[in-house]
Amino acid sequence: MMTKNINKSWSFGGKIPKIFEKHIEKSVPSYLVGHNLILKLSEYFVEDNSLIYDIGCSTGNLLKKLSKYVKKKNVNFYGIEIEKKMFQYAKSNLRNSKIKLLNKDINKIKLKKSNLIISYYTLQFIPTSIRQDVVNKIYNSLNWGSALIMFEKIRGNDARFENILNSLYLEFKHENKFSKKHIYDKAKSLRGVMGPFSDNGNLGLLKRAGFKDIQTIQQHLCFKGYLCIK
């Protein structure tokens, strides 16, 4: 459903931005539920003159919702998107809004002091060799008492749990009318592109960066949300 041929390595470029939202809602369980949860959680951390980052903002839809939801004064919204085609789509989607978009690599920019950082199924696409560096950067940029909201696809903590989670997720995709060929081709195209960690692996990243207060806020099979307060 994403493209007619996805045998090549996965990319968020090409025609993907135009069909991204429609696809992802069927591919990621409770995708929009996660959006709504982030909106409500923002109330605990966003104050007047706050700064919010969405790392890997894709189409910009979450930031658009957030900018309308937040009622505090002088809040700065930043979306970071490395894929040029997706960035251009987000720029068009957010035309005439107060959201600032950056077509940059998160590992190569300096983050300003912030009150809320969102990573919504983004970290899993960052190379494992620099993933810790990125989480460190996020932690260091947050003001004390501010938060990272992070959602990730996760692996099972051992082979048995991985088999259970993966089997049920395949059933979920079949129920959403994805063909067996599409599921196989998509999985093949993501090799070397997406590298989910286990829950324990993600917690290790967060704790090594300095986060001590970490709470699960949502989980549906192998898709999990974390609230991490500095």
C-alpha positions in Angstrom: 0.0 0.0 0.0 2.9 2.3 0.4 4.4 1.8 -3.0 4.0 -0.7 -5.8 7.5 -1.9 -5.3 9.4 -1.6 -2.0 12.1 -4.2 -2.6 14.7 -1.5 -2.3 15.8 0.0 1.0 13.1 1.9 2.7 13.0 5.7 2.4 10.7 8.5 3.6 11.3 10.3 0.3 9.7 9.9 -3.1 5.9 9.5 -3.0 5.8 8.4 0.6 5.0 11.8 2.2 1.7 12.1 0.5 0.4 8.7 1.7 2.4 8.5 4.9 -0.4 9.3 7.4 -3.0 7.0 5.8 -0.5 4.1 5.8 0.9 4.6 9.3 -2.5 4.6 10.9 -3.0 1.1 9.6 0.6 0.0 10.3 1.2 1.2 13.8 -1.3 0.2 16.5 -2.9 3.2 18.3 -0.9 5.7 16.3 -3.5 8.5 16.7 -4.1 7.5 20.3 -0.5 8.3 20.9 -0.9 11.7 19.3 -3.8 12.5 21.7 -1.8 11.3 24.7 1.1 13.6 23.8 -1.3 16.6 23.6 -2.6 15.9 27.1 0.8 15.3 28.5 2.1 18.6 27.2 -0.1 20.4 29.8 2.3 19.2 32.5 5.5 20.6 31.0 4.6 23.5 28.7 4.7 27.0 30.3 4.7 30.5 28.9 7.8 31.1 26.8 8.5 27.3 26.4 10.3 25.6 23.5 9.1 22.3 22.0 11.0 20.1 19.6 9.5 17.3 17.5 12.4 15.2 16.3 11.6 13.4 13.0 8.4 15.4 12.6 7.5 13.7 9.2 4.4 15.5 7.8 4.2 17.9 10.7 0.6 16.8 11.7 1.5 16.2 15.4 3.1 19.6 15.7 0.1 21.2 14.0 -2.2 19.6 16.5 0.1 20.6 19.4 0.3 24.2 18.3 -3.5 24.4 18.3 -3.8 22.6 21.6 -1.2 24.5 23.7 -2.8 27.6 25.2 0.4 29.1 26.9 1.9 32.3 25.6 5.0 32.7 23.4 5.6 29.0 22.9 8.2 28.1 20.2 7.6 25.0 18.1 10.4 23.4 16.2 10.1 20.4 13.8 13.3 18.6 12.8 13.1 16.4 9.6 16.2 15.0 7.9 14.4 13.6 4.7 14.2 16.5 2.2 10.9 15.3 0.5 9.2 14.8 3.8 10.5 18.2 5.0 9.1 19.9 1.9 5.7 18.2 2.5 5.7 19.3 6.1 6.6 22.9 5.1 3.6 23.0 2.8 1.4 21.3 5.4 2.4 23.9 8.0 2.2 27.0 5.8 1.1 30.1 7.7 1.7 28.5 11.0 4.1 29.6 13.8 6.0 26.3 13.6 9.7 26.5 12.6 11.0 23.6 10.5 14.6 22.5 10.2 15.8 20.1 7.4 18.7 18.9 9.5 20.4 15.8 11.0 19.6 15.8 14.7 23.2 14.7 15.4 24.6 17.7 13.7 22.6 20.6 15.2 22.7 22.3 18.6 19.5 22.1 20.5 18.3 25.1 22.5 17.1 24.7 26.0 13.6 23.2 25.9 10.6 22.2 27.9 9.3 19.3 25.9 11.0 17.0 23.3 9.0 14.5 21.3 10.5 11.5 19.5 7.6 9.7 17.9 8.9 6.5 16.3 12.1 8.2 15.3 15.0 6.9 17.3 14.6 3.5 15.8 15.8 4.9 12.4 18.9 6.6 13.9 22.1 4.5 13.4 22.8 2.5 16.6 26.4 3.8 16.6 25.2 7.4 17.4 21.8 6.6 19.1 23.3 7.1 22.6 24.8 10.4 21.5 21.4 11.6 20.3 19.7 10.7 23.6 22.5 12.4 25.5 21.9 15.6 23.4 18.2 15.4 24.2 18.8 15.1 27.9 21.3 17.9 28.0 19.0 20.3 26.1 16.0 19.8 28.5 15.4 22.2 31.4 15.3 20.6 34.8 11.8 19.1 35.3 11.1 19.0 31.6 10.4 15.9 29.6 11.1 13.7 26.6 8.1 11.8 25.2 9.5 8.9 23.2 7.6 6.2 21.3 9.4 3.3 19.8 8.8 -0.1 18.2 10.5 -2.6 20.5 11.9 -6.1 20.3 10.9 -8.8 22.8 13.3 -9.1 25.7 14.0 -12.7 24.7 13.3 -15.0 21.7 10.0 -16.3 23.1 8.6 -12.8 23.7 9.9 -11.6 20.3 8.1 -14.5 18.6 4.8 -13.7 20.4 4.9 -9.9 19.7 5.9 -10.4 16.1 3.3 -13.0 15.4 0.5 -10.9 16.9 1.8 -7.8 15.0 1.6 -9.8 11.7 -2.0 -10.7 12.5 -2.7 -7.0 13.1 -1.3 -6.1 9.7 -3.3 -8.9 8.0 -6.5 -7.5 9.7 -5.7 -4.1 8.2 -5.6 -5.7 4.7 -1.9 -5.7 4.1 -1.0 -8.6 1.8 1.6 -11.2 2.7 3.8 -9.9 -0.2 3.6 -6.4 1.1 4.5 -7.4 4.6 7.5 -9.4 3.4 8.7 -6.7 1.0 8.3 -4.0 3.6 10.3 -6.1 6.2 13.0 -6.7 3.6 13.3 -3.0 2.7 13.7 -2.0 6.4 16.8 -4.2 6.8 19.7 -2.0 7.8 17.3 1.0 7.9 15.3 0.5 11.1 16.8 -1.1 14.2 14.5 -1.3 17.2 15.9 -2.1 20.6 14.2 -4.1 23.3 12.5 -2.3 26.1 15.6 -3.0 28.2 17.8 -1.6 25.5 15.8 1.6 25.3 15.8 2.0 29.1 19.6 1.6 29.0 19.9 4.4 26.5 17.7 6.7 28.7 19.4 5.9 32.0 22.9 6.3 30.6 21.9 9.7 29.3 20.9 10.7 32.8 17.1 10.0 33.0 16.0 8.6 36.3 12.3 9.2 36.2 10.9 7.0 33.4 7.3 5.9 33.1 5.5 3.7 30.5 2.6 5.7 29.1 1.3 3.4 26.4 2.0 0.0 24.9 0.3 -2.1 22.2 2.2 -5.2 21.4 5.7 -4.1 20.2 4.9 -0.4 20.2 5.7 1.5 23.4 5.6 5.0 24.7 7.8 6.4 27.4 7.6 9.6 29.5 11.1 10.6 30.7 11.4 13.5 33.1 14.7 15.3 33.7 
